Amino acid sequence: MENTNLFQAILNSISEGVMTLDKDWRIESWNRAAEKITGFHREEVLGKECLKVFRASLCRDLCPVDKALSCGHPYQDVEVSIRNKKNELVRLLVNAAPLYNERGEIIGGLETFRDVSQNRWLQEELQSHYGYQSIVGISAAMQKVFETVSNLVNSDTTVLILGETGTGKELIARALHFHGARKDKAFVAINCSALPEGTLESELFGHVRGAFTVAVNMHM
């Protein structure tokens, strides 16, 4: 009993959801993070088949634990959509691995999972906000802008965007960045009018020590 309590305490200290399954796909352990993510308390799921708890579309044919058991090694970073206790859609990033006894025989499976719904929501928000397809405009001029952006997203060239204040220059710039090869890099917007004219060039492109008073090395 003491070892069981210690094992459960260890599981509860892990920030990711953790469950273990026997060879009949029945849940044998379930930690506190799993309760928080799914809404199901430990007492509600122990002894139940995992597919009846997760209700995921890939449970029957593409189960991560089944894949891990089939190949004999961990199956990592699988994105799965499940229904929580409130029947809300939750997106999980799942890792699965087979469990072995001291004789090297498979006795079940281990699955860890974390909720990435918020990350997916942020990604979709970014896509919606910065995707040039969502920029409103049906005029011939705007269609020309869309065509130009489409032609530029895969090119490695400097782009100069001109227009009056409030016409959406930065939105177009962000759309180009978001859909381009450097989308995983930072997008830095600089208000050049707020920079002193004498140091504008060095602020944007860097300078070498001694180029002007108090200048230190700053290569871009």
C-alpha positions in Angstrom: 0.0 0.0 0.0 2.8 2.4 0.9 4.5 1.7 -2.5 1.2 2.4 -4.3 0.7 5.7 -2.5 4.3 6.7 -3.3 3.8 5.8 -7.0 0.6 7.9 -7.2 2.4 10.8 -5.4 5.1 10.6 -8.1 2.5 10.6 -10.9 0.7 13.6 -9.3 3.9 15.6 -9.2 4.2 15.4 -13.0 2.7 18.4 -14.9 1.7 16.3 -17.9 -1.3 13.9 -17.9 -0.1 10.4 -17.3 -2.0 7.1 -17.6 -0.9 3.5 -17.8 -2.8 0.7 -19.5 -2.9 -3.1 -19.2 -2.8 -5.3 -22.2 -6.6 -5.1 -22.5 -6.4 -1.3 -22.9 -7.9 -0.7 -19.4 -6.6 2.2 -17.4 -4.5 1.2 -14.4 -3.3 4.6 -13.2 -4.3 8.2 -13.8 -2.6 11.3 -12.4 -3.9 14.6 -11.2 -2.9 16.5 -14.4 -4.9 13.9 -16.4 -7.9 14.8 -14.2 -7.4 18.5 -14.9 -7.0 18.1 -18.6 -9.9 15.7 -19.2 -12.3 16.6 -16.3 -12.5 12.9 -15.4 -11.5 12.0 -11.8 -9.3 9.0 -11.2 -12.1 6.9 -9.7 -14.2 7.4 -12.8 -11.7 6.0 -15.2 -9.7 3.2 -13.4 -10.6 -0.1 -15.0 -12.2 1.4 -18.0 -11.0 1.1 -21.6 -9.2 4.2 -22.6 -11.2 4.7 -25.8 -14.4 5.1 -23.8 -12.7 7.9 -21.9 -10.9 9.7 -24.7 -13.4 9.1 -27.4 -10.8 10.2 -30.0 -11.3 9.5 -33.7 -8.0 7.6 -33.9 -8.5 5.4 -30.8 -9.5 2.3 -32.7 -7.2 2.3 -35.7 -4.3 4.7 -34.9 -3.9 4.5 -31.2 -0.5 5.9 -30.1 -0.1 3.2 -27.4 -0.9 0.5 -30.0 1.7 2.0 -32.3 4.2 2.0 -29.5 3.5 -1.6 -28.7 3.7 -2.7 -32.3 7.1 -1.1 -32.9 8.5 -1.7 -29.4 9.7 1.8 -28.8 8.2 5.2 -27.9 5.8 6.9 -30.2 6.1 10.6 -29.8 4.4 14.0 -30.4 1.1 12.7 -31.8 -1.6 15.4 -32.0 -4.9 14.0 -30.8 -8.4 15.5 -30.4 -10.5 14.2 -27.6 -13.7 15.1 -25.8 -13.5 16.0 -22.2 -16.1 15.3 -19.5 -18.1 18.4 -20.6 -18.0 17.1 -24.2 -15.7 19.9 -25.2 -13.0 19.4 -27.9 -9.5 19.3 -26.4 -6.3 19.0 -28.5 -3.5 16.9 -26.9 0.1 16.3 -27.8 0.6 12.6 -26.9 3.7 10.4 -26.2 3.3 6.7 -25.8 5.6 3.9 -24.8 5.4 0.2 -24.1 5.7 -1.1 -20.5 7.9 -4.1 -19.7 8.2 -6.4 -16.7 11.6 -7.5 -15.3 11.7 -10.3 -17.9 11.4 -7.9 -20.8 7.8 -8.9 -21.6 5.3 -6.2 -22.6 2.7 -5.9 -19.9 0.9 -2.7 -21.1 1.5 0.8 -22.2 2.3 4.3 -20.9 0.8 7.5 -22.3 1.6 11.0 -21.4 -0.3 14.0 -22.8 -0.6 17.7 -22.5 -3.2 20.2 -23.6 -2.2 22.2 -26.6 -5.6 23.7 -27.3 -4.5 27.2 -26.3 -1.4 26.9 -28.6 -3.6 25.8 -31.5 -6.1 28.6 -30.8 -3.2 31.1 -30.8 -1.9 29.7 -34.1 -5.3 29.9 -35.7 -5.7 33.5 -34.4 -2.3 34.4 -35.9 -3.3 32.8 -39.2 -6.6 34.7 -39.1 -5.0 38.0 -38.1 -1.9 37.9 -40.3 -3.0 35.8 -43.2 -3.3 38.1 -46.2 -6.3 36.1 -47.4 -8.3 37.7 -44.5 -7.5 41.2 -45.5 -10.7 42.8 -46.7 -10.8 44.2 -50.2 -12.5 43.3 -53.5 -11.3 46.2 -55.7 -9.0 45.6 -58.6 -6.2 47.4 -56.8 -6.5 45.1 -53.7 -6.6 42.0 -55.9 -3.4 43.2 -57.4 -1.9 43.6 -53.9 -3.0 40.0 -53.0 -1.4 38.7 -56.3 1.8 40.6 -55.5 2.0 39.2 -52.0 1.4 35.7 -53.3 4.3 36.1 -55.7 6.6 37.5 -53.0 6.1 35.1 -50.0 8.5 32.5 -51.4 11.1 35.0 -52.6 14.3 36.1 -50.8 14.3 39.8 -51.6 13.8 43.1 -49.9 10.3 44.5 -50.2 9.4 48.2 -50.0 5.8 48.9 -49.1 4.5 52.4 -49.8 1.2 54.0 -48.8 -0.5 56.6 -46.7 -0.8 56.3 -42.9 -3.5 53.8 -42.0 -3.6 51.9 -45.3 -2.3 48.7 -43.8 1.4 48.7 -44.7 2.4 46.8 -41.5 -0.4 44.3 -42.0 0.9 43.5 -45.5 4.5 43.3 -44.0 3.3 40.9 -41.3 1.5 38.8 -43.9 4.6 38.5 -46.0 6.6 37.5 -42.9 4.0 35.0 -41.6 3.7 33.2 -44.9 7.4 33.4 -45.8 10.5 31.2 -45.2 11.3 33.2 -42.1 7.9 32.8 -40.4 9.6 31.0 -37.4 11.8 34.0 -36.8 10.9 37.2 -35.0 9.0 40.0 -36.8 10.4 43.3 -35.5 8.4 46.5 -36.3 10.3 49.7 -35.8 8.8 53.2 -35.9 11.7 55.0 -37.7 10.2 58.4 -37.1 10.8 57.9 -33.4 14.6 57.4 -34.0 17.0 60.3 -34.1 18.1 61.0 -37.7 21.8 60.9 -36.8 21.6 57.4 -35.4 18.9 55.9 -37.6 21.4 54.0 -39.8 23.3 52.6 -36.9 20.2 51.6 -35.1 19.0 49.6 -38.1 22.2 48.2 -39.5 24.7 48.4 -36.6 28.0 50.2 -36.1 31.5 49.5 -35.0 33.3 50.7 -31.9 34.5 54.3 -32.2 32.2 55.2 -35.1 30.8 58.0 -33.0 30.9 59.1 -29.4 30.0 56.4 -26.9 29.7 53.9 -29.7 30.3 50.2 -28.9 30.3 47.2 -31.1 26.8 46.4 -32.4 26.8 44.4 -35.6 23.5 43.2 -36.9 
